[in-house]
Each structure stands twice: as C-alpha cells, then as structure tokens.
Amino acid sequence: MAKDTGRNVVATNRKARHDYLIRDVFEAGIVLNGTEVKALRQGRASLVDGYAAVDHGEAWLENVYIPEYSQGTWNNHAPRRRRKLLLHRSEIDRLEAKTREKGHTLVPLQLYFLDGRAKVEIALAQGKREYDKRQALREKQDNREAHRAMRQRELR
C-alpha cells in the first residue's frame, strides 16, 4: 500500500489574507470522524467563516464547513461541528496569551492533507482597518502596473 506524499490542498481561505494582518502561522492536526475525512478527500470544505479558539487549555477549530459525506449513512457528521486541534502545549499557551491581546484572533488559512494526515494552517492575525485594506490593494495594483510597464519596455 503506497503512502500519500506531498501536500494536497483541500480548502484555502483567500479572504483571510485580505482582512487580516498575519503575525504568525502554525500547522495543527485535526481530530476528525471517518466521514469527515472521506468528505475532505472528495475536496469539499470551506474555511470562509471559520476561526480557531483556545478554551480550557485546548485549541478548537470552529464554524468550518465540511459537508456531509455523500455515501454516508445515519452516522454522518454535523457539517459545522467543533473540531479539536492538535498542537504542542507550548504552542497552545502562546496562542492563548496572544489571543487575549486586543485585536488578535486565530484564523484558518488552509486545510490540506500532508503525508495522508489532515492538517490545518492557522494564523495568529490582527484585523485590518478599512484604510489598510485599501492601501494594500493600491500597492498590489501599483506593483502590477510597474511589472507590466517593465515587461512592455523589454519587448520593445
């Protein structure tokens, strides 16, 4: 039986990088039911409304949508249930201390399989203000225009 190798991305939260300033990134394992793993292997999940929280010394992934497995039976999972994250104690303590600070939160960035195991990439993030978002979009647009102008100049 061949073992999966590499990183097989299931879901990405692209809006998180727009809405938040990413301070630190952690990789965590997830405690899943069998039907959740099968639904993820079908490539179906959404991280859009999801967030992570530290509660009583344990890290939890909340409001992440993993749809019911299409061939599941009566023992299918709840799509938006709370899922435990597997992190080292020192990481959990550090995340708990940082999320107590004003404006900091834990946001899932990616859900993927790494060597056959389901993992989630969570970020310690700080919310951006509206003008920060506009400024980031303006910088991105300016960079795009600069690269376009340099490419046009090279072609001449």
Order of alpha helices (4+ residues) and beta strands (2+ residues): beta-alpha-beta-alpha-beta-beta-beta-alpha-beta-beta-alpha
